[in-house]
Amino acid sequence: MTLLLSKTVWLDFMYTFIPIFVTIDVSGLIPMYLSLTKGLSEDERRLVSWQAIFTAFVISAAFIVVGQLVFKVLGISVADFEIAGGILLLVLGIAEMLFGDRRKSVSGLHAGPVPLGTPLIVGPAVLTSLIILIPLRGYGMTFVALLVNLIIVMVAFKQSRRLVQVIGEDGLRATSQVICLFLAAIAVSMIRRGIQTLLLP
């Protein structure tokens, strides 16, 4: 019984963790982080990464808490948000695959909160995933999955130079493209679920 419960909790966590992980796209963040922190000392890079993670956490946590309330105030259903969010994710996924390397950014010590914290770490795609996961997986599981993902981002930032040396910039780009493909697939799935919910309440 305990083993079955543990397996169920683990699967529930993975189903919550993976959509957030895919939408954050750690492999796509590393080149951006290296570009934004180019020329900074190790201490300054560490400060920028902490600012980025803190900003991402505050925005996403606030969205988890008040997201459902906003739904009620605006009269939006989860199905409505799934369809709209799915369309947005699909556009973002396609745009990232086609134009990901052409994004412009502002570098330096002020790059932590914006654009690293938001919209690069926590942007529309991640917020959409969070608000859809809450009714499906619950507040606790969604929050834990978010925390684990942010810890992974922090570790990736810390080890970014080593990761580039191991798999190279081309390897990071290729991995990012594959993740964008999964993002587009998740977007299609979200749109399909939203339409099914509206047609078969």
Phi, psi and chi 1 to 4 in degrees:
 res  aa     phi    psi   chi1   chi2   chi3   chi4
   1 MET       -  -45.8 -177.5   66.1 -179.8      -
   2 THR   -64.4  -40.7  -56.8      -      -      -
   3 LEU   -63.6  -41.5 -179.2   61.5      -      -
   4 LEU   -63.8  -42.4 -179.9   61.5      -      -
   5 LEU   -64.0  -42.2  179.3   61.0      -      -
   6 SER   -63.1  -41.3  -60.6      -      -      -
   7 LYS   -64.8  -40.2 -176.4  178.2  180.0 -179.1
   8 THR   -64.3  -44.3  -58.2      -      -      -
   9 VAL   -64.4  -41.0  171.7      -      -      -
  10 TRP   -63.9  -44.3  174.6 -110.0      -      -
  11 LEU   -64.1  -40.2  -72.3  174.3      -      -
  12 ASP   -61.1  -41.8 -162.9   27.7      -      -
  13 PHE   -63.9  -43.8  169.5   77.0      -      -
  14 MET   -64.6  -39.9  -68.8  -54.5  -62.3      -
  15 TYR   -66.0  -23.9  -74.9  134.0      -      -
  16 THR   -87.4  -39.6  -48.5      -      -      -
  17 PHE   -67.8  -44.9  168.6   84.1      -      -
  18 ILE   -62.5  -46.4  -69.4  174.8      -      -
  19 PRO   -59.9  -38.2  -24.4   34.9      -      -
  20 ILE   -67.5  -42.2  -58.1  174.5      -      -
  21 PHE   -61.6  -42.8  178.9   78.9      -      -
  22 VAL   -65.7  -43.1  170.2      -      -      -
  23 THR   -72.9  -30.0   50.5      -      -      -
  24 ILE   -69.1  -39.3  -72.6  179.8      -      -
  25 ASP    58.0   72.2 -176.0   10.7      -      -
  26 VAL   -59.7  -41.6  179.0      -      -      -
  27 SER   -63.7  -28.9   61.7      -      -      -
  28 GLY   -79.5  -24.3      -      -      -      -
  29 LEU   -75.4  -33.0  -75.3  173.8      -      -
  30 ILE   -59.8  -49.3  -66.6  175.1      -      -
  31 PRO   -59.8  -36.9  -22.2   33.2      -      -
  32 MET   -65.5  -42.7  -64.5  -62.1  -61.5      -
  33 TYR   -62.8  -44.1  171.3   74.1      -      -
  34 LEU   -64.4  -37.9  -69.5  173.3      -      -
  35 SER   -68.7  -42.4  174.9      -      -      -
  36 LEU   -69.6  -29.2  -70.7  166.0      -      -
  37 THR  -103.7   12.4   58.5      -      -      -
  38 LYS   -61.1  129.7 -172.5  176.3 -178.6 -179.9
  39 GLY    90.7   -6.7      -      -      -      -
  40 LEU   -87.3  153.9  -61.7 -178.6      -      -
  41 SER   -73.7  170.2   67.3      -      -      -
  42 GLU   -62.3  -40.7 -165.6   61.7   34.4      -
  43 ASP   -64.6  -40.2  -71.2  -21.4      -      -
  44 GLU   -68.0  -38.5  -70.2  171.8  -26.3      -
  45 ARG   -63.0  -40.4  -73.4  161.7   55.4   88.9
  46 ARG   -63.8  -40.8 -169.5  178.0  -60.5  110.6
  47 LEU   -63.1  -44.4  174.9   62.4      -      -
  48 VAL   -61.4  -42.7  169.2      -      -      -
  49 SER   -65.6  -40.5   62.4      -      -      -
  50 TRP   -65.4  -40.5  -84.1  108.9      -      -
  51 GLN   -61.8  -41.7  -71.7  175.5  -22.9      -
  52 ALA   -64.4  -46.4      -      -      -      -
  53 ILE   -65.8  -41.3  -64.4  -61.7      -      -
  54 PHE   -63.3  -44.8  178.4   76.4      -      -
  55 THR   -61.4  -45.2  -58.5      -      -      -
  56 ALA   -61.6  -41.1      -      -      -      -
  57 PHE   -65.8  -46.7  172.0   75.9      -      -
  58 VAL   -61.9  -46.1  169.7      -      -      -
  59 ILE   -64.2  -47.3  -68.6  175.7      -      -
  60 SER   -69.1  -39.2   52.6      -      -      -
  61 ALA   -64.2  -42.1      -      -      -      -
  62 ALA   -62.8  -38.3      -      -      -      -
  63 PHE   -67.2  -37.5 -159.3   76.1      -      -
  64 ILE   -62.4  -40.4  -72.0  175.2      -      -
  65 VAL   -73.0  -46.9  172.9      -      -      -
  66 VAL  -101.9   -4.0  -56.0      -      -      -
  67 GLY   -58.6  -46.5      -      -      -      -
  68 GLN   -65.0  -35.9  -66.8  -66.1  -36.0      -
  69 LEU   -63.4  -41.7  177.6   60.9      -      -
  70 VAL   -61.4  -39.2  172.0      -      -      -
  71 PHE   -57.5  -47.4  -88.8   27.6      -      -
  72 LYS   -64.6  -41.8  -69.0 -179.2 -179.5  179.4
  73 VAL   -64.5  -41.8  171.6      -      -      -
  74 LEU   -86.7   -7.8  -63.0  179.0      -      -
  75 GLY    70.8   34.4      -      -      -      -
  76 ILE  -101.1  137.5  -60.0  173.1      -      -
  77 SER   -96.1  165.4   67.7      -      -      -
  78 VAL   -62.9  -37.1  173.9      -      -      -
  79 ALA   -62.0  -42.8      -      -      -      -
  80 ASP   -58.7  -44.7  -63.9  -28.6      -      -
  81 PHE   -70.3  -34.1 -156.8   77.5      -      -
  82 GLU   -62.9  -44.5  -81.7 -172.3  -44.2      -
  83 ILE   -67.2  -49.8  -64.6  173.0      -      -
  84 ALA   -64.1  -44.5      -      -      -      -
  85 GLY   -65.6  -38.0      -      -      -      -
  86 GLY   -63.1  -42.5      -      -      -      -
  87 ILE   -62.2  -43.6  -66.5  172.5      -      -
  88 LEU   -63.0  -45.0  177.4   59.7      -      -
  89 LEU   -62.6  -39.2  -74.2 -178.9      -      -
  90 LEU   -63.4  -44.9 -176.6   59.5      -      -
  91 VAL   -63.1  -43.2  172.1      -      -      -
  92 LEU   -64.0  -42.0  -72.9  172.6      -      -
  93 GLY   -62.6  -44.4      -      -      -      -
  94 ILE   -66.5  -43.6  -66.1  173.5      -      -
  95 ALA   -62.3  -38.9      -      -      -      -
  96 GLU   -65.6  -40.1 -174.5   67.6   22.3      -
  97 MET   -66.5  -36.7  -76.4 -171.4  -75.3      -
  98 LEU   -87.5  -38.2  -63.6  178.0      -      -
  99 PHE  -124.7   14.0  -49.5  112.7      -      -
 100 GLY   -56.0  -38.1      -      -      -      -
 101 ASP   -80.8   -3.6  -68.0  -24.0      -      -
 102 ARG  -102.1    3.5  -55.7 -179.9 -171.2  178.8
 103 ARG   -67.9  138.4  -68.8  178.2  -65.0 -174.0
 104 LYS   -98.9  149.8  -64.3 -177.8  179.0  178.8
 105 SER  -147.7  167.6   56.6      -      -      -
 106 VAL  -107.8  123.6  179.1      -      -      -
 107 SER   -97.3  169.7   61.1      -      -      -
 108 GLY   117.0 -173.4      -      -      -      -
 109 LEU   -65.3  -21.6  -79.7  170.2      -      -
 110 HIS   -91.4    8.0  -57.9  -68.6      -      -
 111 ALA   -83.1   -8.3      -      -      -      -
 112 GLY   -59.8  -64.9      -      -      -      -
 113 PRO   -63.4  -49.2  -23.1   34.8      -      -
 114 VAL  -135.4  125.3  179.1      -      -      -
 115 PRO   -97.9   -1.8   35.2  -36.2      -      -
 116 LEU   -65.7  -56.4  -96.4 -180.0      -      -
 117 GLY   -58.8  -48.7      -      -      -      -
 118 THR  -146.8  133.3 -175.2      -      -      -
 119 PRO   -98.2    6.0   35.6  -35.7      -      -
 120 LEU   -72.1  -49.2  -68.2 -179.8      -      -
 121 ILE   -79.4  -56.1  -62.1  176.5      -      -
 122 VAL  -115.5  101.2  173.5      -      -      -
 123 GLY  -122.7 -163.1      -      -      -      -
 124 PRO   -56.3  -37.4  -24.9   34.0      -      -
 125 ALA   -64.4  -45.6      -      -      -      -
 126 VAL   -67.4  -43.9  175.8      -      -      -
 127 LEU   -62.4  -38.9  -64.9  178.9      -      -
 128 THR   -62.3  -44.5  -59.8      -      -      -
 129 SER   -61.2  -42.8  -62.3      -      -      -
 130 LEU   -61.6  -47.7  -69.6  175.0      -      -
 131 ILE   -68.7  -26.8 -157.4   64.8      -      -
 132 ILE   -81.7  -33.4  -69.1  173.0      -      -
 133 LEU   -72.6  -28.6  -73.8  169.3      -      -
 134 ILE   -56.7  -53.7  -69.7  170.4      -      -
 135 PRO   -68.8  -22.6   23.2  -32.7      -      -
 136 LEU   -84.2  -40.4  -64.6  175.3      -      -
 137 ARG  -116.9  -13.4  -53.5  -62.6  172.9 -171.3
 138 GLY    95.5  159.7      -      -      -      -
 139 TYR   -64.3  -46.1  -75.2   94.1      -      -
 140 GLY   -61.3  -50.2      -      -      -      -
 141 MET   -64.8  -39.8 -170.9   63.2   71.4      -
 142 THR   -64.1  -41.6  -56.9      -      -      -
 143 PHE   -65.5  -43.9 -172.4   76.7      -      -
 144 VAL   -63.3  -45.1  170.6      -      -      -
 145 ALA   -61.7  -38.4      -      -      -      -
 146 LEU   -63.9  -45.6  170.5   66.5      -      -
 147 LEU   -59.8  -45.3  -82.2 -179.8      -      -
 148 VAL   -61.0  -41.0  173.5      -      -      -
 149 ASN   -64.5  -40.5  -88.0  -74.1      -      -
 150 LEU   -67.7  -35.2  -68.8 -179.7      -      -
 151 ILE   -63.7  -40.7  -69.2  172.4      -      -
 152 ILE   -62.0  -41.1  -68.4  174.0      -      -
 153 VAL   -62.2  -43.4  172.5      -      -      -
 154 MET   -61.4  -45.2  173.3   59.5   75.8      -
 155 VAL   -63.0  -41.0  173.2      -      -      -
 156 ALA   -63.6  -40.3      -      -      -      -
 157 PHE   -61.9  -43.5  -77.6  170.8      -      -
 158 LYS   -65.0  -36.1 -173.0  175.5 -178.3  179.5
 159 GLN  -101.5   17.1  -56.0  -64.2  -34.2      -
 160 SER   -59.3  -42.8   56.2      -      -      -
 161 ARG   -66.1  -38.5  -70.0 -178.8  178.8  177.4
 162 ARG   -66.9  -39.8  -67.1 -177.1 -177.4  178.3
 163 LEU   -62.8  -40.1  -71.1  172.4      -      -
 164 VAL   -65.4  -39.3  171.3      -      -      -
 165 GLN   -65.5  -35.1  -69.5  174.0   -5.4      -
 166 VAL   -75.0  -53.7  172.0      -      -      -
 167 ILE  -106.3   -9.0   65.5  175.9      -      -
 168 GLY    77.5  162.4      -      -      -      -
 169 GLU   -66.6  -36.0  -67.5 -172.4    7.1      -
 170 ASP   -64.5  -38.2  -70.3  -22.3      -      -
 171 GLY   -64.5  -39.5      -      -      -      -
 172 LEU   -64.1  -42.4  -76.8  174.1      -      -
 173 ARG   -63.5  -42.6  -67.6 -166.8 -172.6   97.3
 174 ALA   -63.6  -43.1      -      -      -      -
 175 THR   -62.0  -40.8  -56.0      -      -      -
 176 SER   -63.0  -37.9 -179.7      -      -      -
 177 GLN   -65.1  -41.1  -69.4  -64.1  -56.4      -
 178 VAL   -62.9  -43.2  173.0      -      -      -
 179 ILE   -62.9  -38.8  -71.4  178.4      -      -
 180 CYS   -62.8  -34.8  -72.9      -      -      -
 181 LEU   -64.9  -42.6 -175.9   59.5      -      -
 182 PHE   -63.5  -37.8  -81.8  106.6      -      -
 183 LEU   -60.3  -44.2  177.4   60.1      -      -
 184 ALA   -63.8  -38.9      -      -      -      -
 185 ALA   -65.4  -41.6      -      -      -      -
 186 ILE   -62.8  -38.7  -72.0  176.2      -      -
 187 ALA   -61.7  -44.5      -      -      -      -
 188 VAL   -62.0  -40.7  172.8      -      -      -
 189 SER   -62.9  -40.3  174.6      -      -      -
 190 MET   -63.4  -44.1  -71.5  167.2   54.4      -
 191 ILE   -62.5  -43.2  -64.1  171.5      -      -
 192 ARG   -62.0  -44.6  174.4  176.4   51.8   79.8
 193 ARG   -64.1  -39.7  -74.4 -160.4  -50.1  -92.0
 194 GLY   -63.5  -43.4      -      -      -      -
 195 ILE   -66.2  -40.9  -66.6  174.6      -      -
 196 GLN   -62.5  -39.8  -72.9  176.5  -20.5      -
 197 THR   -64.8  -39.6  -57.6      -      -      -
 198 LEU   -70.7  -38.5  -70.9  177.5      -      -
 199 LEU   -80.8  -30.4  -66.1  179.5      -      -
 200 LEU  -125.4   72.7  -57.5  170.4      -      -
 201 PRO   -66.9      -   23.3  -31.1      -      -
